[in-house]
Amino acid sequence: MFLFDVRMSFKNFMGAYMIIVPLAILLILRIFIPSLESSAVTIAVVTEGPNAVDRKTVDMLDSFADIAAYPTIEAMEQ
């Protein structure tokens, strides 16, 4: 019964339509939506004082975006 339904859906082009159209939409969206690597993101981190970000976190964030390190929050605001 299942094979009969599959054959009939491809005979009426509905099965192919259900496979081709979502793939085409996916390909079109991938062209127009930028990936994470292509986005220009800069993250500011404080390296000293009570609000300092630990080195392990900075190293992890460095793989996703550019890091701008500042000694204090006031220096970051400037």
N, C-alpha and C positions, 0 to 999 in steps of 0.2 A: 504494500500500500504506500509506504514511504517513497520507494523508488518510482512508483507511478506518479505521485505528486511532484517529485523532483523533475521527472521528464516532462510533465505537462506544464510546469512553471517555466522551464526553459523553452518549450515549444511556443508559448505565448510571450516570450521575452521577459516575463516578470521576474524569473529567477536571475537572469543576467542583469536586469535592471537593479535588483536588490544587491548585487555584488559590485557592479561597475559604478553606480552613482555615489555610494558612500566613499569608495576609494578615490573617485575624482574630487569630491569635496575635500577629503583629507589632503590630497596633493595640492589643491588650490590654497587651502589654509596654511600649509607648510611653506608655500612660496611667500605669502604676505605677512605672516607672523614671524618676527625675528626670534632667533634662538637666544638662549641665555648667554652664550659666548659672544654674540655680536652686540649685545647691549653695552652701552658705556656707563658703567656704574662705578662710583667712587665712594668708599666707605671711610668715614673719619673715625679714628680711634684715639683714645687718650692713653698714653704710655706710662704716666707717673701719677702718684697720688692715690687717694681713696677710690677714685672712679676708673682706675687703670684696667684695661682689658688684658687678660693673661695672654701670653705668647702663643699658647696652643690654639686659642680661638682665632688669633690674628693669622696664624699659619693656615688654619682651615678656611677662613674667609678669603685669603689671598688667591685661592684657586678659583673663586667665583667672581671676584671684582678687584679693582685697584684699591690699594689701601693707602690712606693718608694718615700718618702718625703725628700726633701733637703732644707736647709734654703736659699741657693743662687744658681745661675746658675753655678758659679765657683765650688762650692762644688759638684754639680751634674756632672760636667765635669771630676772631679777627680775620 
